């Protein structure tokens, strides 16, 4: 079974998906970490994201490994986040990452989160959720998580939202049949319970 969780930056996809996977005993797939790894590799090697995507070795688990080295913290740096958003707009990068994600999701039970899981990577997912929240709420959460200025986060978020929703390949949008869940004003526990409940119905 695959539970696809999509949505914009700061909507809480990662924390919710990780918790839902733990609750259900599923494996968690952080697709964003894969694009961040490509971006980090490109920055470190001084090459294009396309070239990096064709040669990186990414391992996902409790820690994120890039070519055998732990980069769990390094891929969360602001400059990597910005580079990852640009890299994700590349058709060649997306093609490479989507192929790897589909290979992983072909077997077993997964909670996969990203921006195009339900629309492109796993359109046949039994449960599709589109998590969102108001721009101000998303910026507040991200600023609190990173310990940075909320206004700056909001400015960068607006740029990413525009890029993600207007790119030619795999634009950010709710998948057909997805349940749109606005998490503004909801606690993390409430969101997690909602997704777990949807998963229960998806199994029927």
C-alpha positions in Angstrom: 0.0 0.0 0.0 1.2 3.5 -0.8 0.1 6.6 1.0 1.0 9.7 -1.1 1.3 13.0 0.8 1.9 16.1 -1.3 1.8 19.8 -0.6 3.8 23.0 -0.6 6.9 23.9 1.6 6.1 24.2 5.3 2.8 22.3 5.2 4.2 19.7 7.6 4.6 16.9 5.1 7.8 15.4 6.5 6.8 15.3 10.1 3.3 14.0 9.4 4.5 11.4 6.9 7.2 10.2 9.3 4.7 9.9 12.1 2.1 8.2 10.0 4.7 5.7 8.7 5.7 4.9 12.3 2.1 4.5 13.4 1.2 2.1 10.6 4.5 0.3 10.5 5.1 1.5 6.9 8.4 2.7 5.4 8.8 6.5 5.0 10.0 8.0 1.7 11.2 11.6 1.9 11.4 12.5 -1.8 12.5 16.1 -0.9 15.7 14.7 0.6 16.5 13.1 -2.7 16.4 16.4 -4.5 18.3 18.0 -1.7 21.0 15.4 -2.1 21.3 16.2 -5.8 21.6 19.9 -5.0 24.2 19.3 -2.3 26.2 17.1 -4.6 26.0 19.7 -7.4 27.2 22.4 -5.1 30.0 20.4 -3.6 31.3 19.1 -6.9 30.8 22.3 -8.9 28.7 20.5 -11.5 25.2 20.9 -12.9 22.3 19.3 -11.0 21.6 17.1 -14.1 25.1 15.7 -14.0 24.9 15.2 -10.2 21.5 13.4 -10.5 23.0 10.9 -13.0 25.8 9.9 -10.6 24.7 10.3 -7.0 24.1 7.3 -4.7 21.3 8.2 -2.2 20.3 6.0 0.8 17.2 6.9 2.8 16.5 5.7 6.3 16.9 7.1 9.8 19.8 9.1 8.4 20.2 10.3 4.8 23.4 9.1 3.1 24.9 10.7 0.0 27.6 8.5 -1.6 27.9 6.7 1.7 28.3 9.8 3.9 25.7 11.1 6.4 24.3 14.4 5.1 21.1 14.5 7.2 21.9 18.0 8.5 23.8 19.3 5.5 20.9 19.0 3.1 18.7 21.2 5.4 20.9 24.3 5.0 19.1 27.3 3.4 21.4 27.4 0.4 20.8 23.7 -0.3 17.0 24.2 0.0 17.1 27.0 -2.6 19.3 24.9 -4.9 17.1 21.9 -4.5 14.0 23.9 -5.6 15.9 25.0 -8.7 17.1 21.4 -9.4 13.6 20.0 -9.0 12.5 22.2 -11.9 14.9 20.4 -14.2 13.2 17.6 -16.3 16.3 15.5 -16.3 16.7 15.7 -12.6 13.0 14.9 -12.0 13.1 12.0 -14.4 16.1 10.4 -12.6 14.5 10.9 -9.2 11.0 9.7 -10.2 12.5 6.6 -11.7 14.3 5.8 -8.4 11.2 6.6 -6.3 9.0 4.3 -8.5 11.5 1.5 -8.1 11.4 1.9 -4.3 7.6 2.2 -4.1 7.0 -0.9 -6.2 7.2 -3.2 -3.2 6.0 -3.0 0.3 4.0 -0.5 2.3 5.1 3.2 2.1 4.2 6.7 3.2 5.8 8.9 0.5 5.8 12.6 0.7 6.8 15.3 -1.8 5.3 17.6 -4.4 4.3 15.2 -7.2 3.9 11.8 -5.5 0.2 11.4 -6.1 0.3 13.1 -9.5 3.4 11.6 -11.1 5.3 9.2 -9.0 2.5 7.0 -7.7 -0.8 8.0 -9.3 -2.2 4.7 -8.4 -1.6 5.2 -4.6 -4.4 3.9 -2.5 -4.5 7.0 -0.4 -3.7 10.5 -1.6 -3.5 13.5 0.6 -2.6 17.1 -0.3 -1.5 18.9 2.9 -1.6 22.7 2.9 -1.8 25.7 5.2 -2.0 29.4 5.0 1.3 31.1 3.7 1.7 32.8 7.1 1.3 29.6 9.0 3.7 27.7 6.8 6.3 30.4 7.2 5.8 30.5 11.0 6.4 26.8 11.3 9.5 26.8 9.1 11.0 29.8 10.9 10.4 28.1 14.2 12.0 24.9 13.0 15.0 26.6 11.6 15.4 29.4 14.1 15.4 32.1 11.5 13.4 35.3 10.7 9.8 34.5 9.7 9.6 37.4 7.2 12.6 36.1 5.3 11.2 32.6 5.3 7.9 34.0 3.9 9.8 35.8 1.1 11.7 32.7 0.1 8.6 30.5 0.4 6.7 32.8 -2.0 9.5 32.3 -4.6 9.5 28.5 -4.1 5.7 28.3 -4.3 5.7 30.2 -7.5 8.4 28.1 -9.0 6.8 24.8 -7.9 3.3 25.7 -9.1 4.3 27.1 -12.5 7.0 24.8 -13.6 6.3 23.0 -16.9 7.1 19.5 -15.6 5.3 18.1 -12.5 3.8 21.3 -11.2 2.6 21.4 -7.6 -1.1 20.5 -7.5 -3.5 18.2 -5.8 -3.7 14.8 -7.5 -7.1 13.7 -8.8 -8.9 12.0 -5.9 -6.7 13.5 -3.3 -8.1 14.6 0.0 -7.1 18.3 0.5 -6.3 18.8 4.2 -5.8 22.4 5.4 -3.7 22.1 8.5 -3.9 25.8 9.5 -5.0 25.7 13.2 -4.6 22.0 13.5 -2.1 20.4 15.8 0.4 17.8 14.5 -1.5 15.1 16.4 -4.8 16.0 14.7 -3.3 15.9 11.3 -1.6 12.6 11.9 -4.9 11.1 13.2 -6.7 12.4 10.1 -4.2 10.7 7.7 -4.2 7.5 9.6 -8.0 7.4 9.4 -7.8 7.9 5.7 -5.3 5.0 5.4 -7.8 2.8 7.3 -10.5 3.6 4.8 -8.1 3.1 1.9 -7.4 -0.5 3.1 -11.1 -1.5 2.9 
